[in-house]
Amino acid sequence: MTSEFRDPVIRTAPMPSDCNSNGDIFGGWVLSQMDMAGGIVAARRANGRTVTVAVEAMTFHEPIKVGDVVSIYGEIARVGRTSIAVKLTTIVTRKLDPGEIKVTEGIYVFVAIDDNGRPRPVDG
Ligand SMILES: CC(C)(COP(=O)(O)OP(=O)(O)OC[C@H]1O[C@@H](n2cnc3c(N)ncnc32)[C@H](O)[C@@H]1OP(=O)(O)O)[C@@H](O)C(=O)NCCC(=O)NCCS
């Protein structure tokens, strides 16, 4: 199957140390990977530093397993005066299966900041 997406922002593989007590990957691990991916997309758009201000939506569709190859895709959903909302989608491929599984999606909001950590215009 060919992904509907272009290049991922991040591609990585979780380790056994990233598991929860069920033996699947801990939700906090994927939240953190998505935050990093969204931060990269937002910083490119803002042409400088950004911080995460909110996670507006987050859905865990399927568990992630050790050995999965995890790809996080991001696209800009909305640009405000100082904020940028990034839609993030996590897709995994599992073992030798060529299929892609959508495991999470969410909307993360970032704010462009100046050297003092205060909001600055995205296009300023
Ligand atoms: C992000 C931060 C600089 C914003 O400062 P602030 O004084 O609250 O800024 P403002 O109220 O002017 O809001 C800035 C923008 O963020 C948006 N925003 C603020 N809170 C929001 C929320 N809960 N959800 C979505 N957008 C939000 C505002 O709408 C505004 O967007 P716009 O300019 O495009 O209209 C400040 O809250 C902060 O430093 N937070 C901690 C960030 C951080 O440490 N993140 C890592 C977490 S571990």
The ligand as a MOL file (V3000), in Angstrom:
LIG
                    3D

  0  0  0     0  0            999 V3000
M  V30 BEGIN CTAB
M  V30 COUNTS 48 50 0 0 0
M  V30 BEGIN ATOM
M  V30 1 C 2.5400 29.8540 24.9790 0
M  V30 2 C 2.5990 31.1330 25.7940 0
M  V30 3 C 3.9060 31.8930 25.4530 0
M  V30 4 C 1.3880 31.9710 25.4000 0
M  V30 5 O 1.3850 33.1190 26.1920 0
M  V30 6 P 0.0080 33.9180 26.4410 0
M  V30 7 O 0.3160 35.1640 27.1540 0
M  V30 8 O -0.9830 32.9740 27.0290 0
M  V30 9 O -0.3970 34.2680 24.9560 0
M  V30 10 P -1.7650 34.7530 24.3230 0
M  V30 11 O -2.9000 34.7150 25.2790 0
M  V30 12 O -1.4230 36.0470 23.6450 0
M  V30 13 O -2.0240 33.6230 23.2120 0
M  V30 14 C -1.0810 33.4310 22.1760 0
M  V30 15 C -1.7550 32.5910 21.1070 0
M  V30 16 O -1.9770 31.2910 21.6210 0
M  V30 17 C -3.3460 30.9490 21.4580 0
M  V30 18 N -3.7540 30.1500 22.5950 0
M  V30 19 C -3.5640 30.4390 23.9070 0
M  V30 20 N -4.0730 29.4430 24.6610 0
M  V30 21 C -4.5840 28.5320 23.8080 0
M  V30 22 C -5.2530 27.2970 23.9800 0
M  V30 23 N -5.5060 26.7970 25.1910 0
M  V30 24 N -5.6450 26.6320 22.8790 0
M  V30 25 C -5.4000 27.1020 21.6490 0
M  V30 26 N -4.7670 28.2760 21.4080 0
M  V30 27 C -4.3700 28.9820 22.4850 0
M  V30 28 C -4.0900 32.2870 21.4220 0
M  V30 29 O -5.3260 32.1550 20.7880 0
M  V30 30 C -3.1010 33.1230 20.6360 0
M  V30 31 O -3.1980 32.7910 19.2660 0
M  V30 32 P -3.3080 33.9240 18.0940 0
M  V30 33 O -2.2910 34.9930 18.3890 0
M  V30 34 O -2.9600 33.1860 16.8370 0
M  V30 35 O -4.7130 34.4390 18.1250 0
M  V30 36 C 2.5610 30.8570 27.3340 0
M  V30 37 O 1.2560 30.3970 27.6710 0
M  V30 38 C 3.5800 29.8130 27.7430 0
M  V30 39 O 4.7800 30.1050 27.8260 0
M  V30 40 N 3.1100 28.5620 28.0070 0
M  V30 41 C 4.0280 27.4680 28.3170 0
M  V30 42 C 4.5230 26.8400 27.0050 0
M  V30 43 C 5.3740 25.6330 27.2910 0
M  V30 44 O 6.2120 25.6440 28.1600 0
M  V30 45 N 5.1270 24.5590 26.5050 0
M  V30 46 C 5.7820 23.3190 26.7150 0
M  V30 47 C 4.9710 22.5500 27.6710 0
M  V30 48 S 5.9500 21.3490 28.5120 0
M  V30 END ATOM
M  V30 BEGIN BOND
M  V30 1 1 1 2
M  V30 2 1 2 3
M  V30 3 1 2 4
M  V30 4 1 2 36
M  V30 5 1 4 5
M  V30 6 1 5 6
M  V30 7 2 6 7
M  V30 8 1 6 8
M  V30 9 1 6 9
M  V30 10 1 9 10
M  V30 11 2 10 11
M  V30 12 1 10 12
M  V30 13 1 10 13
M  V30 14 1 13 14
M  V30 15 1 14 15
M  V30 16 1 15 16
M  V30 17 1 15 30
M  V30 18 1 16 17
M  V30 19 1 17 18
M  V30 20 1 17 28
M  V30 21 1 18 19
M  V30 22 1 18 27
M  V30 23 2 19 20
M  V30 24 1 20 21
M  V30 25 1 21 22
M  V30 26 2 21 27
M  V30 27 1 22 23
M  V30 28 2 22 24
M  V30 29 1 24 25
M  V30 30 2 25 26
M  V30 31 1 26 27
M  V30 32 1 28 29
M  V30 33 1 28 30
M  V30 34 1 30 31
M  V30 35 1 31 32
M  V30 36 2 32 33
M  V30 37 1 32 34
M  V30 38 1 32 35
M  V30 39 1 36 37
M  V30 40 1 36 38
M  V30 41 2 38 39
M  V30 42 1 38 40
M  V30 43 1 40 41
M  V30 44 1 41 42
M  V30 45 1 42 43
M  V30 46 2 43 44
M  V30 47 1 43 45
M  V30 48 1 45 46
M  V30 49 1 46 47
M  V30 50 1 47 48
M  V30 END BOND
M  V30 END CTAB
M  END
